[in-house]
Amino acid sequence: MIPKLFSELGLSEELLKAVGKLGFEQASPIQATAIPVLMEGRDVVGQSQTGSGKTAAFAIPAIERVNPQDRTTQVLILCPTRELAVQVSEEVHKLALFKKGIFALPIYGGQSYDRQLYGLKQGAQIVIGTPGRVMDHMKRGTLQLKTVKTVILDEADVMLDMGFRDDIEFILKSVPAERQTVFFSATMPRPIQELIKKYARNPAQLSIEQQAATVPTVEQSYYEVDRRFKVELLTRLIDIHDFKIGIVFCNTKRMVDDLVDHLNAQGYSADRLHGDMNQTMRDRVMNKFRKSGLEFLVATDVAARGIDVDDVQVVFNYDLPYDGEDYVHRIGRTGRAGRPGIAISFAAGREVFQIAQIERYTKRKIDRARIPTANEVEQARTDVFLIKLRTLLAGGDYKKHDHTIEILLEEGFQSTDIASALINLLQQTDTTATAPSENFDRPERGDRPDSRGGFRDRAPQPPMIRKPASPLPPPVPRPRAVAQPVRPAFVPTPTPSVPAPQVVPASAVETPVSAVEKQVSDLRIERTPRVVETSQPAVAPSPVPPKKVILKKAIPRSSPASASPMAAPTSPVIPPAPFREKRIVRAPRQERGVFTAKEPFKTKASRRTPDTHTRIFMNVGQEMGVEAADVTRGIMGETGLPASAVGTVDLRERHLFVDVSAEHANAIISKMNRSSIKGHAIKVKIA
């Protein structure tokens, strides 16, 4: 079928703005077919494979048909699993971002009833849930379906396979008869057909027919890798195969921009090509790419339709295409004019099923490849370096440095050591920017991904470490609130025969406690020791603190009393802190006595962040209308992480703190710094 843009489907400005922010510009086949029919209000039966974009196909018309002024439930979307319900809910939130007054609520088993009851009480026009929990709320009376206008069954065949037929029929009988009923299913077995015949009214049958496709002779393979490690895998494959020119396909404009920034930062020559660029910019990029002035072109499907370059070595499907037809168009950019080509696809989680659909469409097997280790990448780089070195030596086109080598030989260095040092220096310069991360590796036996999509034997990611500050000199200790005995000093006299007294350390002589108590009343704390005249060698007492010390206000430096030794107070004084005018200084607990000032106000102890979480700061708060649920939904929507990755949200007036999983803290900070909450751009950092 002819590709269509979203701007050609008659959508509102708010929806087009939301779709543009997500980075989509061309509708998938099921979207281009289903959206116009659903906008008319007809019942629809859509048959489309998983990953074809059918969520947006039924979510966009549902959002357009909702009345924002009416806070009753108007759209009910049923999903077979809680994971799919959350995924659909996130998609609806993103698409309804600029539709003011529209709220969507996911309800499913395993989640607290309190949150769901609160959301239903506030009023959610779009409810996304599993059949069991939806029926439970109906029986409790907390979910009213009298005002429902549209009922959508997503993955209807899976719900029937899971035994939800009775629940589905109970729900469909409870909604008004005058409604729009939508069925989306990958297959159409007899039970689905019976439901359609019983509850749908003259539905429009929409099926995406796949035409036979001829795939050129291109080596095709795919790697099962988590989304977080796609950039790492891409750079490894480029290095190990030494690709010089290639195309990387992404599904969204945002992903194109992010990937180009990553590749350029790691030393690769890459540029972008997508719908936001004008024709002059596109021509400039394409001319540069055709003249081999560019190593990698990162593009979307719409922008890449006219790419015709004969010597493209590889095509990367960084994001899998929506259907087999787009896959054929993508890999057709390589292997042209009888040349060999390579097509490499990345799949994460459920996208593996899309690989099987592409195989059925192209009628060709796509091999699952093993991710290369860091050692293999280093060996490949060494081989490439040796080839370049042999070519240079054979050609002899290089400047001689015999004099420098002779100097090193005369200094006692071996010729092999000199050559090794030079090669090591060159390789360090060449590989610093693209050094692989050890956290990405897995052992040879660890060939299967774990439940999170990562690698089972992968080493844990190191926590974010701040650069240590430069060493500072040790701080000067402030005077303590304990009277210290004054060390006697020598005062010169006219008689030269009088020897200078010896000062004995306090640790060398034991002084009775009574002597210390007698001296305390005659002493005060001073910045410089007081000069005392004595005719006998003085003995410093041991530092035994008094049982009770009365603290009084310090005497200012400019006071006349402080200038005369005779005006010393009878009890020790605490000098004021240099950086704060009014500060109450308290002695240690065992030295604490009577205080002349009031006890300071004790603030409530701050909540402790769990060891498994990291506390982060965001620059939005209650004044912006932000609620804790908005923060949780924003993190889940931007990162795709489950709700368990978000902990307590500490909401303040103009900012907030939120505990997030320490394992995903860096990813959350990176993605949230490019997003917004309630229309406010946010800045995120570790608290």
C-alpha positions as CSV (number, residue, x, y, z in Angstrom):
1,M,0.0,0.0,0.0
2,I,1.0,3.6,-0.5
3,P,2.6,5.1,2.7
4,K,0.7,7.9,4.4
5,L,1.8,10.6,6.8
6,F,-0.1,11.3,10.0
7,S,-0.9,14.8,8.7
8,E,-3.0,13.1,5.9
9,L,-5.3,11.3,8.3
10,G,-7.4,14.2,9.5
11,L,-6.2,14.4,13.1
12,S,-6.4,17.4,15.4
13,E,-3.5,19.8,15.9
14,E,-3.0,18.4,19.5
15,L,-2.6,14.8,18.3
16,L,-0.3,15.8,15.4
17,K,1.9,17.8,17.9
18,A,2.0,14.7,20.2
19,V,2.9,12.4,17.4
20,G,5.5,14.8,16.2
21,K,7.1,15.0,19.6
22,L,7.3,11.2,19.7
23,G,9.3,11.4,16.5
24,F,6.8,9.6,14.1
25,E,6.1,11.0,10.7
26,Q,4.7,8.1,8.6
27,A,1.8,5.9,9.7
28,S,2.2,2.2,9.6
29,P,-0.1,0.2,7.3
30,I,-2.5,-0.8,10.1
31,Q,-2.6,2.8,11.3
32,A,-3.2,4.3,7.9
33,T,-6.0,1.8,7.3
34,A,-7.7,1.8,10.7
35,I,-7.6,5.4,11.9
36,P,-9.9,6.9,9.3
37,V,-12.5,4.1,9.8
38,L,-12.4,4.3,13.6
39,M,-12.8,8.1,13.4
40,E,-16.1,7.6,11.7
41,G,-17.4,5.6,14.7
42,R,-17.7,2.2,12.9
43,D,-17.1,-1.1,14.5
44,V,-13.8,-2.6,13.4
45,V,-12.1,-6.0,13.3
46,G,-8.4,-5.5,12.7
47,Q,-6.0,-8.4,12.0
48,S,-2.4,-7.3,12.5
49,Q,0.7,-8.8,13.8
50,T,2.4,-7.9,17.1
51,G,4.6,-4.8,16.8
52,S,2.8,-3.4,13.7
53,G,1.7,-0.2,15.5
54,K,-1.9,-1.2,16.3
55,T,-1.8,0.4,19.7
56,A,-1.6,3.9,18.2
57,A,-4.1,2.7,15.5
58,F,-6.9,2.4,18.1
59,A,-5.6,4.9,20.7
60,I,-5.5,7.9,18.5
61,P,-9.2,7.7,17.4
62,A,-10.2,6.9,21.0
63,I,-8.5,10.1,22.2
64,E,-10.1,12.1,19.5
65,R,-13.6,10.9,20.3
66,V,-13.3,11.6,24.1
67,N,-15.1,14.7,25.5
68,P,-12.7,16.4,27.9
69,Q,-15.4,18.2,29.8
70,D,-17.1,14.9,30.8
71,R,-15.1,13.1,33.6
72,T,-17.0,9.8,33.2
73,T,-15.6,6.6,31.7
74,Q,-16.0,6.9,27.9
75,V,-13.4,4.4,26.5
76,L,-12.6,0.9,27.9
77,I,-9.6,-1.0,26.6
78,L,-9.2,-4.6,27.6
79,C,-5.7,-6.3,27.5
80,P,-4.7,-9.8,28.4
81,T,-1.8,-9.0,30.7
82,R,-0.8,-6.3,33.2
83,E,2.4,-5.7,31.2
84,L,0.4,-4.9,28.0
85,A,-2.0,-2.8,30.0
86,V,0.8,-0.7,31.3
87,Q,2.3,-0.4,27.9
88,V,-1.0,0.7,26.3
89,S,-1.5,3.2,29.2
90,E,1.9,4.8,28.6
91,E,1.2,5.1,24.9
92,V,-2.2,6.8,25.6
93,H,-0.5,9.2,28.0
94,K,2.0,10.2,25.4
95,L,-0.5,10.7,22.6
96,A,-2.9,12.7,24.9
97,L,-0.1,14.9,26.2
98,F,-1.5,18.1,24.6
99,K,-5.2,17.1,25.0
100,K,-6.1,19.0,28.1
101,G,-8.6,17.4,30.5
102,I,-8.1,13.8,29.2
103,F,-7.0,11.2,31.8
104,A,-6.2,7.6,31.3
105,L,-6.0,5.0,34.1
106,P,-4.5,1.5,34.0
107,I,-6.2,-1.1,36.4
108,Y,-4.9,-4.6,36.7
109,G,-4.3,-7.3,39.2
110,G,-1.3,-7.1,41.6
111,Q,-1.6,-3.3,42.0
112,S,-2.9,-1.6,45.1
113,Y,-6.7,-0.9,45.1
114,D,-6.2,2.5,46.8
115,R,-4.4,4.0,43.8
116,Q,-7.0,2.6,41.4
117,L,-9.9,3.7,43.5
118,Y,-8.4,7.2,43.8
119,G,-8.0,7.4,40.0
120,L,-11.5,6.2,39.3
121,K,-12.9,8.7,41.9
122,Q,-11.0,11.6,40.2
123,G,-12.5,10.7,36.9
124,A,-10.7,8.9,34.1
125,Q,-12.2,9.0,30.6
126,I,-10.0,6.2,29.3
127,V,-9.7,3.0,31.4
128,I,-7.1,0.3,30.4
129,G,-7.3,-2.9,32.3
130,T,-7.3,-6.7,32.4
131,P,-10.7,-8.4,32.3
132,G,-10.5,-9.9,35.8
133,R,-9.7,-6.6,37.6
134,V,-12.2,-4.6,35.5
135,M,-15.0,-7.1,36.4
136,D,-13.9,-6.9,40.0
137,H,-14.3,-3.1,40.1
138,M,-17.7,-3.4,38.3
139,K,-18.9,-5.7,41.0
140,R,-17.7,-3.4,43.7
141,G,-19.5,-0.5,42.1
142,T,-16.3,1.6,41.7
143,L,-16.4,1.4,37.9
144,Q,-19.5,2.5,36.0
145,L,-19.8,1.6,32.4
146,K,-23.1,3.3,31.6
147,T,-21.4,6.1,29.7
148,V,-18.9,4.0,27.7
149,K,-18.9,4.9,24.0
150,T,-16.0,2.7,22.8
151,V,-14.9,-0.8,23.8
152,I,-11.5,-2.1,22.5
153,L,-10.2,-5.6,22.8
154,D,-6.5,-5.7,22.2
155,E,-4.9,-9.1,21.6
156,A,-8.4,-10.7,21.7
157,D,-7.1,-14.1,20.7
158,V,-4.6,-14.1,23.6
159,M,-7.4,-13.2,26.1
160,L,-9.5,-16.1,24.9
161,D,-6.5,-18.5,25.1
162,M,-6.0,-17.4,28.8
163,G,-9.6,-18.2,29.6
164,F,-11.1,-14.7,29.8
165,R,-14.1,-15.4,27.5
166,D,-16.7,-15.4,30.3
167,D,-15.3,-12.2,31.8
168,I,-15.2,-10.5,28.4
169,E,-18.9,-11.5,27.7
170,F,-19.9,-10.2,31.2
171,I,-18.2,-6.8,30.4
172,L,-19.7,-6.5,26.9
173,K,-23.2,-7.2,28.2
174,S,-22.8,-4.4,30.9
175,V,-21.8,-1.6,28.5
176,P,-24.5,0.3,26.5
177,A,-25.8,-1.4,23.3
178,E,-25.1,1.8,21.3
179,R,-21.3,1.7,21.4
180,Q,-18.3,1.2,19.1
181,T,-16.7,-2.2,19.4
182,V,-13.2,-2.8,18.2
183,F,-11.4,-6.2,18.0
184,F,-7.7,-6.4,17.3
185,S,-6.1,-9.8,16.9
186,A,-3.2,-11.4,15.2
187,T,-5.3,-14.5,14.4
188,M,-9.0,-15.1,13.9
189,P,-10.0,-18.5,15.4
190,R,-13.6,-19.6,15.7
191,P,-14.1,-18.2,19.3
192,I,-13.1,-14.7,18.1
193,Q,-15.4,-14.9,15.1
194,E,-18.3,-15.9,17.4
195,L,-17.7,-12.9,19.7
196,I,-17.5,-10.6,16.7
197,K,-20.8,-12.0,15.3
198,K,-22.5,-11.6,18.7
199,Y,-21.3,-8.2,19.8
200,A,-20.2,-6.3,16.7
201,R,-22.5,-4.4,14.4
202,N,-21.6,-4.7,10.8
203,P,-17.9,-4.3,11.5
204,A,-15.3,-3.2,8.9
205,Q,-12.8,-6.0,8.3
206,L,-9.3,-4.7,8.1
207,S,-6.4,-7.0,7.3
208,I,-2.9,-6.1,6.3
209,E,-2.2,-8.3,3.3
210,Q,1.4,-9.1,2.8
211,Q,2.7,-9.4,-0.8
212,A,5.4,-11.7,-1.8
213,A,8.8,-10.1,-1.6
214,T,12.0,-11.0,-3.3
215,V,15.0,-10.4,-1.0
216,P,18.4,-9.9,-2.8
217,T,21.4,-11.9,-1.9
218,V,22.2,-10.2,1.3
219,E,23.7,-11.9,4.4
220,Q,21.0,-11.4,7.1
221,S,21.3,-11.8,10.9
222,Y,19.9,-10.4,14.1
223,Y,21.2,-9.9,17.6
224,E,19.0,-10.2,20.7
225,V,20.1,-7.3,22.8
226,D,18.5,-5.0,25.4
227,R,17.8,-1.4,24.3
228,R,20.3,0.0,26.8
229,F,23.2,-1.8,25.0
230,K,22.3,-1.2,21.4
231,V,24.8,1.6,20.9
232,E,27.6,-0.5,22.5
233,L,26.8,-3.5,20.2
234,L,26.6,-1.2,17.1
235,T,30.1,0.2,17.7
236,R,31.5,-3.3,18.4
237,L,30.1,-4.6,15.1
238,I,31.5,-1.6,13.2
239,D,34.9,-2.2,14.7
240,I,35.0,-6.0,14.3
241,H,33.9,-5.9,10.7
242,D,35.7,-2.6,9.9
243,F,32.7,-1.2,8.1
244,K,33.5,2.0,6.1
245,I,30.1,3.0,4.9
246,G,26.6,2.0,6.1
247,I,23.1,3.0,6.9
248,V,21.4,2.8,10.3
249,F,17.6,2.8,10.3
250,C,15.6,4.1,13.3
251,N,11.8,4.4,13.7
252,T,11.7,7.9,15.2
253,K,13.4,11.2,14.6
254,R,14.4,11.5,18.3
255,M,16.2,8.2,18.1
256,V,18.0,9.3,14.9
257,D,19.2,12.5,16.7
258,D,20.3,10.7,19.8
259,L,22.2,7.9,17.9
260,V,24.1,10.5,15.7
261,D,25.2,12.3,18.8
262,H,26.4,9.0,20.4
263,L,28.4,8.0,17.3
264,N,30.0,11.3,16.8
265,A,31.0,11.5,20.4
266,Q,32.7,8.1,20.1
267,G,34.8,9.1,17.1
268,Y,32.7,7.9,14.2
269,S,31.6,10.1,11.3
270,A,27.8,10.1,11.2
271,D,25.0,12.4,10.1
272,R,21.2,12.3,10.2
273,L,18.4,12.2,7.6
274,H,14.8,12.6,8.7
275,G,11.6,14.6,8.0
276,D,12.5,17.6,10.0
277,M,15.2,18.5,7.6
278,N,14.6,20.8,4.6
279,Q,15.5,19.7,1.1
280,T,18.8,21.7,1.1
281,M,20.0,20.0,4.2
282,R,19.0,16.6,2.9
283,D,20.9,17.2,-0.4
284,R,24.0,18.3,1.5
285,V,24.0,15.2,3.7
286,M,23.3,12.9,0.7
287,N,26.1,14.4,-1.4
288,K,28.5,14.0,1.4
289,F,27.4,10.4,1.9
290,R,27.7,9.5,-1.8
291,K,31.2,11.0,-1.9
292,S,32.3,8.8,1.1
293,G,32.8,11.9,3.2
294,L,30.5,10.3,5.7
295,E,30.8,6.8,7.3
296,F,27.3,6.2,8.5
297,L,24.0,7.7,7.6
298,V,21.3,7.4,10.4
299,A,17.8,7.8,8.9
300,T,14.1,7.1,9.2
301,D,12.1,5.2,6.6
302,V,10.4,8.2,5.1
303,A,13.7,10.1,4.5
304,A,15.5,7.0,3.3
305,R,13.1,6.1,0.4
306,G,15.3,7.9,-2.1
307,I,18.7,6.7,-1.0
308,D,20.5,5.2,-4.0
309,V,24.2,4.5,-3.1
310,D,25.9,1.5,-4.8
311,D,28.7,0.8,-2.3
312,V,26.8,0.6,1.0
313,Q,28.4,-2.3,2.9
314,V,25.9,-2.8,5.7
315,V,22.4,-1.8,6.8
316,F,21.6,-1.8,10.5
317,N,18.0,-2.1,11.6
318,Y,18.6,-0.3,14.9
319,D,14.8,-0.4,15.4
320,L,12.9,-3.2,13.7
321,P,10.5,-2.0,11.0
322,Y,6.8,-2.2,11.3
323,D,6.3,-4.9,8.7
324,G,8.1,-7.1,6.2
325,E,7.7,-4.6,3.3
326,D,9.6,-1.9,5.1
327,Y,12.3,-4.5,6.0
328,V,12.7,-5.4,2.3
329,H,13.0,-1.7,1.4
330,R,15.6,-1.1,4.1
331,I,17.9,-4.0,3.3
332,G,17.6,-3.2,-0.4
333,R,19.9,-0.3,0.2
334,T,22.9,-2.7,0.3
335,G,24.0,-5.5,-2.0
336,R,23.2,-3.5,-5.1
337,A,24.5,-4.1,-8.6
338,G,25.6,-7.6,-7.7
339,R,27.8,-6.6,-4.8
340,P,27.6,-8.5,-1.5
341,G,25.8,-6.9,1.4
342,I,25.1,-7.4,5.1
343,A,21.9,-6.7,6.9
344,I,22.0,-6.7,10.7
345,S,18.9,-6.2,13.0
346,F,18.6,-5.6,16.7
347,A,15.7,-7.2,18.6
348,A,14.8,-6.7,22.3
349,G,12.2,-8.7,24.2
350,R,9.0,-9.2,22.3
351,E,10.6,-7.9,19.1
352,V,11.9,-11.4,18.5
353,F,8.5,-12.3,17.4
354,Q,8.7,-9.6,14.7
355,I,11.8,-11.4,13.4
356,A,9.6,-14.5,12.8
357,Q,7.0,-12.5,11.0
358,I,9.7,-11.0,8.7
359,E,11.0,-14.4,8.0
360,R,7.5,-15.6,7.0
361,Y,7.2,-12.5,4.8
362,T,10.6,-12.8,3.1
363,K,10.5,-16.6,3.1
364,R,14.1,-16.6,4.2
365,K,15.8,-17.6,7.5
366,I,17.4,-14.8,9.5
367,D,20.2,-16.2,11.6
368,R,20.6,-15.4,15.3
369,A,24.2,-14.2,15.8
370,R,26.3,-14.3,18.9
371,I,27.4,-10.9,20.4
372,P,31.2,-10.5,20.0
373,T,33.2,-10.2,23.2
374,A,35.6,-7.3,24.0
375,N,38.6,-9.6,23.4
376,E,37.3,-10.4,19.9
377,V,36.8,-6.7,19.2
378,E,40.4,-6.0,20.3
379,Q,41.7,-8.8,18.1
380,A,39.8,-7.5,15.2
381,R,41.3,-4.0,15.7
382,T,44.7,-5.5,15.9
383,D,44.2,-7.3,12.6
384,V,43.0,-4.1,10.9
385,F,46.0,-2.3,12.3
386,L,48.4,-5.0,11.0
387,I,46.9,-4.8,7.5
388,K,47.4,-1.0,7.4
389,L,50.9,-1.4,8.7
390,R,51.8,-4.0,6.1
391,T,50.4,-1.9,3.3
392,L,52.4,1.1,4.5
393,L,55.6,-0.9,4.8
394,A,55.1,-2.5,1.4
395,G,54.4,0.8,-0.3
396,G,57.3,2.7,1.4
397,D,55.4,5.9,1.4
398,Y,56.4,7.2,4.8
399,K,58.9,9.5,6.3
400,K,62.1,8.0,7.7
401,H,62.9,8.5,11.4
402,D,66.3,6.8,11.5
403,H,67.9,9.5,13.6
404,T,65.3,9.2,16.3
405,I,65.5,5.4,16.3
406,E,69.4,5.6,16.6
407,I,69.1,7.9,19.6
408,L,66.8,5.4,21.3
409,L,69.1,2.5,20.4
410,E,72.2,4.3,21.8
411,E,70.3,4.8,25.1
412,G,70.0,1.1,25.5
413,F,66.5,0.4,24.2
414,Q,65.9,-2.7,22.1
415,S,64.5,-2.3,18.6
416,T,61.5,-4.6,19.4
417,D,60.7,-2.6,22.5
418,I,60.7,0.6,20.5
419,A,58.4,-0.8,17.9
420,S,56.0,-2.2,20.6
421,A,55.9,1.1,22.4
422,L,55.1,3.0,19.2
423,I,52.3,0.5,18.2
424,N,50.9,0.7,21.7
425,L,50.9,4.4,21.6
426,L,49.1,4.4,18.2
427,Q,46.5,1.9,19.3
428,Q,45.8,3.9,22.5
429,T,45.1,7.0,20.5
430,D,43.0,5.1,18.0
431,T,40.8,3.2,20.5
432,T,40.4,5.6,23.4
433,A,37.1,7.0,22.2
434,T,35.6,3.6,21.3
435,A,36.8,1.4,24.1
436,P,34.2,-1.2,24.8
437,S,32.5,-1.4,28.2
438,E,33.2,-4.5,30.2
439,N,29.7,-4.3,31.7
440,F,28.3,-5.3,28.3
441,D,30.2,-8.6,28.0
442,R,28.9,-12.0,28.9
443,P,30.8,-15.4,29.0
444,E,30.7,-17.8,26.2
445,R,28.1,-19.9,27.9
446,G,25.9,-16.9,28.7
447,D,24.2,-16.9,25.3
448,R,20.6,-16.3,26.4
449,P,19.2,-13.0,27.7
450,D,17.6,-12.9,31.2
451,S,14.0,-11.7,31.9
452,R,15.0,-8.1,31.8
453,G,16.5,-8.3,28.3
454,G,20.1,-8.0,29.4
455,F,22.7,-10.7,29.8
456,R,22.5,-13.2,32.6
457,D,26.2,-13.2,33.4
458,R,26.9,-9.6,32.8
459,A,28.9,-7.8,35.5
460,P,26.9,-5.1,37.4
461,Q,27.2,-1.6,36.2
462,P,29.4,0.6,38.4
463,P,27.7,3.4,40.3
464,M,28.1,7.0,39.3
465,I,31.2,8.3,41.0
466,R,31.9,12.0,41.4
467,K,35.3,13.3,40.8
468,P,37.1,13.8,44.1
469,A,37.9,17.3,45.0
470,S,41.5,18.5,45.3
471,P,43.0,17.8,48.7
472,L,42.6,20.6,51.2
473,P,44.7,21.4,54.3
474,P,43.4,20.0,57.5
475,P,41.0,22.4,59.2
476,V,42.0,24.4,62.2
477,P,40.2,23.0,65.2
478,R,37.9,25.5,66.9
479,P,38.1,26.0,70.7
480,R,36.1,23.5,72.7
481,A,33.8,24.5,75.5
482,V,36.2,23.0,78.1
483,A,38.6,25.1,80.2
484,Q,42.2,24.4,79.2
485,P,45.0,25.1,81.7
486,V,47.4,27.8,80.5
487,R,50.8,26.6,79.7
488,P,53.4,28.6,81.6
489,A,55.8,30.7,79.6
490,F,59.1,32.2,80.5
491,V,59.3,36.0,81.1
492,P,62.9,37.4,80.8
493,T,64.3,39.2,83.9
494,P,67.4,41.5,84.3
495,T,69.3,38.7,86.0
496,P,71.1,36.6,83.3
497,S,71.8,33.7,85.7
498,V,68.2,32.7,86.0
499,P,67.7,29.7,83.8
500,A,64.6,29.4,81.5
501,P,61.9,27.2,82.9
502,Q,61.2,23.9,81.2
503,V,57.7,23.2,79.9
504,V,56.7,19.6,80.7
505,P,54.1,17.9,78.5
506,A,50.8,17.1,80.2
507,S,51.1,13.4,79.3
508,A,54.3,13.1,81.3
509,V,53.0,14.2,84.7
510,E,49.9,13.1,86.6
511,T,48.1,16.0,88.4
512,P,45.4,15.4,91.0
513,V,41.9,16.3,90.0
514,S,41.7,18.8,92.8
515,A,44.5,20.8,91.4
516,V,42.7,21.0,88.0
517,E,39.5,22.1,89.6
518,K,41.4,24.9,91.5
519,Q,42.9,26.2,88.3
520,V,39.7,26.2,86.3
521,S,38.3,29.3,88.0
522,D,41.4,31.3,87.2
523,L,41.5,30.5,83.5
524,R,39.8,31.5,80.3
525,I,40.1,30.5,76.6
526,E,42.3,32.8,74.6
527,R,43.5,32.8,71.0
528,T,47.2,33.2,72.3
529,P,48.6,31.7,75.5
530,R,48.7,34.2,78.4
531,V,52.2,35.0,79.8
532,V,52.5,34.0,83.4
533,E,55.6,34.8,85.6
534,T,56.7,31.9,87.7
535,S,59.9,31.0,89.7
536,Q,59.3,27.3,89.7
537,P,59.1,24.9,86.8
538,A,55.4,24.5,86.0
539,V,53.6,21.2,85.5
540,A,50.8,21.0,83.0
541,P,47.8,19.1,84.5
542,S,46.2,16.1,82.7
543,P,43.2,17.1,80.6
544,V,40.4,15.9,83.0
545,P,37.2,17.7,82.0
546,P,35.1,19.3,84.8
547,K,31.8,17.8,85.7
548,K,29.9,20.9,85.0
549,V,30.7,23.9,82.9
550,I,28.6,27.1,82.6
551,L,28.8,28.6,79.1
552,K,28.2,32.3,78.6
553,K,28.2,34.7,75.8
554,A,31.6,35.4,74.3
555,I,33.2,38.8,74.9
556,P,33.8,40.7,71.6
557,R,37.4,41.4,70.6
558,S,36.8,45.1,70.7
559,S,35.6,45.0,74.3
560,P,37.8,46.7,76.8
561,A,37.5,43.8,79.1
562,S,39.2,41.5,76.6
563,A,42.3,43.8,76.5
564,S,43.2,43.4,80.1
565,P,44.2,40.1,81.6
566,M,42.7,41.2,84.9
567,A,39.2,41.4,83.4
568,A,39.0,37.7,82.6
569,P,35.7,36.1,83.5
570,T,35.6,33.3,86.0
571,S,34.1,30.8,83.6
572,P,35.2,29.8,80.0
573,V,33.8,31.5,77.0
574,I,33.0,30.2,73.5
575,P,34.0,32.5,70.7
576,P,31.3,33.0,68.1
577,A,31.5,31.1,64.8
578,P,33.2,33.2,62.1
579,F,30.6,32.4,59.4
580,R,27.4,32.7,61.4
581,E,26.4,35.6,63.7
582,K,24.0,33.8,65.9
583,R,25.0,30.2,66.6
584,I,24.6,28.1,69.7
585,V,27.7,26.1,70.4
586,R,27.1,23.0,72.6
587,A,29.8,21.1,74.4
588,P,29.9,17.3,74.0
589,R,27.3,15.3,76.0
590,Q,29.7,14.4,78.8
591,E,30.8,18.1,79.1
592,R,27.4,19.7,78.8
593,G,26.3,22.0,81.6
594,V,23.8,24.8,82.0
595,F,23.0,26.8,78.9
596,T,22.1,30.4,78.8
597,A,20.4,30.1,75.4
598,K,17.3,28.1,74.5
599,E,17.6,24.6,73.1
600,P,17.7,24.8,69.3
601,F,14.7,23.6,67.3
602,K,15.1,20.0,66.3
603,T,14.0,19.4,62.7
604,K,12.4,16.1,61.7
605,A,15.0,13.5,60.7
606,S,15.1,13.1,56.9
607,R,13.7,9.9,55.4
608,R,16.4,7.4,54.6
609,T,16.7,6.2,51.0
610,P,16.9,2.4,50.7
611,D,20.3,0.9,49.8
612,T,18.8,-0.4,46.6
613,H,17.7,3.0,45.4
614,T,19.2,6.3,44.5
615,R,17.7,9.7,45.4
616,I,17.4,12.1,42.5
617,F,16.4,15.8,42.3
618,M,13.9,17.4,39.9
619,N,13.3,21.1,39.5
620,V,9.5,20.8,39.5
621,G,7.1,20.9,42.4
622,Q,3.6,21.6,43.7
623,E,3.6,25.2,42.3
624,M,3.7,23.8,38.8
625,G,0.8,21.5,39.5
626,V,3.0,18.4,39.6
627,E,1.8,15.4,41.6
628,A,3.6,12.3,42.7
629,A,1.6,10.2,40.1
630,D,2.8,12.5,37.3
631,V,6.4,11.9,38.3
632,T,5.9,8.1,38.4
633,R,4.1,8.1,35.1
634,G,6.7,10.4,33.5
635,I,9.6,8.1,34.5
636,M,7.8,5.0,33.3
637,G,6.8,6.6,30.1
638,E,10.2,7.9,29.2
639,T,12.3,4.9,30.2
640,G,9.9,2.0,29.7
641,L,10.8,0.8,33.2
642,P,8.1,-0.9,35.5
643,A,6.6,0.9,38.4
644,S,8.8,-1.0,40.8
645,A,11.8,1.0,39.6
646,V,10.3,4.2,41.1
647,G,10.1,4.5,44.9
648,T,8.9,7.3,47.2
649,V,8.3,10.7,45.7
650,D,9.1,13.6,48.2
651,L,7.1,16.5,46.7
652,R,8.1,20.0,47.7
653,E,6.9,23.5,46.8
654,R,9.3,24.2,43.9
655,H,11.2,20.9,43.6
656,L,11.0,17.3,44.5
657,F,13.0,14.2,45.4
658,V,12.3,10.7,44.1
659,D,13.9,7.4,45.0
660,V,14.7,5.3,41.9
661,S,16.3,2.0,41.3
662,A,20.1,2.4,41.7
663,E,20.6,0.0,38.8
664,H,18.7,2.3,36.4
665,A,19.5,5.7,38.0
666,N,21.9,6.8,35.2
667,A,19.5,5.8,32.5
668,I,16.6,7.6,34.2
669,I,18.6,10.8,34.7
670,S,19.8,10.7,31.0
671,K,16.3,10.3,29.6
672,M,14.4,12.5,32.0
673,N,16.8,15.4,31.3
674,R,15.4,15.5,27.8
675,S,11.7,15.3,28.8
676,S,9.1,17.4,30.6
677,I,6.4,17.0,33.2
678,K,3.1,18.9,33.0
679,G,4.7,21.0,30.2
680,H,7.7,22.0,32.3
681,A,11.1,21.1,31.1
682,I,12.9,19.3,33.9
683,K,16.5,19.0,35.1
684,V,17.5,15.9,37.0
685,K,20.5,15.1,39.0
686,I,21.6,12.9,41.9
687,A,20.5,14.5,45.2
